[in-house]
Amino acid sequence: MSVTTRIAALGAGIGKGVLAGMAGTAAMTVSSTLEAKLRGRPFSTAPAKAAARALGIETFDDGIAYARFSNLVHWGYGTGWGVVRGVLRTLGVRPQLAGAAHFATLWGSSLYTLPKYEVAPPVLEWAKEDVAIDVFHHLVYVTAAGLAFEALERGPKAAGV
C-alpha cells in the first residue's frame, strides 16, 4: 500500500470517526439527560469547567454564554473522541478491541483531566454508584460510536440506502 493510499485511508477513517463521535455524543446526551431527570440531579458542567480552566477563561458574561460554552465543549469533546475510534480501526484494530481501547482512553482521560483541573475529586473518592453511572454513560458513548463507525465502514448499501 502506498503512502498516499495510507494517508487517504487514515483521512477517511478520521472522517468516519468524527461522525461516529457525533453519534456517540448524541447517545450519551440522551442517557445522561434521562439519568439526571430520573435522579433529580442537575446536569453535569464538569467538562465545561475543566475546559474553561484549561483555556484560562475565568468568567462568562451570563448564564446563556456559559450554557453555550458548555454545549460546545460537550459536543466538541465527544465528537473529537470519535477520531480515536477511526484511527484504531484504520490501523486494523478489530472492532471489539477498538471498543475496549476507545473506552479506556476516553474514560481514563476523563478520570485524569477532571481532578487535574479541580472540578471533580479523584475517582477513588467517588461513591460506587457514581462510578457505575459514569462508566455506564461512557459505555453508551463508546457503543454508539462503535456501531456508527462500523455502519459507516460497511457503506450505504449495508445501511439500506
SULUR-V478722 format. One record per helix or strand. SS is the DSSP state (H for helix, E for strand). FROM is the first residue (numbers start at 1). LEN is the number of residues. Records with the same first field share a line. If there is no record, write none. Layout:
SS=FROM-LEN / FROM-LEN
This chain:
H=3-37 / 46-10 / 63-28 / 95-22 / 123-3 / 128-27
